[in-house]
Amino acid sequence: MKQVITIIRPRMYYKTKDALVENGFYSMIVKDVIGRGKKPADFSLATGGKADGNTGHPFVSKKMIEIFCQDEDLKLLVEIIKKVNKTGKAGDGKIFIINIDDGVRIRTGEKGNNSLV
């Protein structure tokens, strides 16, 4: 099993969610977060073009999506996220992949991949 954590622009959330759902990835955890990368942020991208184009180092708003998936679904999941969010500009986001040893569905006691479905 894998945990996939992706951090994207807030304005890309609904496009990303729709693409994930269309491909069978229904379960996800979504959070509003703030953060920044190494490069200065272009605030016009973060605000949909409403800023004056100044750059700087303050935190910017982002969406964090966490999805737990089976190993065989990982490649498709990552490709969907990249396809929807890639503009080629700084701030497109990040994808982190974490190995998960096990999972347990509390209600039924199911473990492993069965806890995901």
Secondary structure by P-SEA (a helix, b strand, c coil): cbbbbbbbbccaaaaaaaaaaaaccccbbbbbbbbcccccccccccccccccccccccbbbbbbbbbbbcccaaaaaaaaaaaaccccccccbbbbbbbbccccccccccccccccc
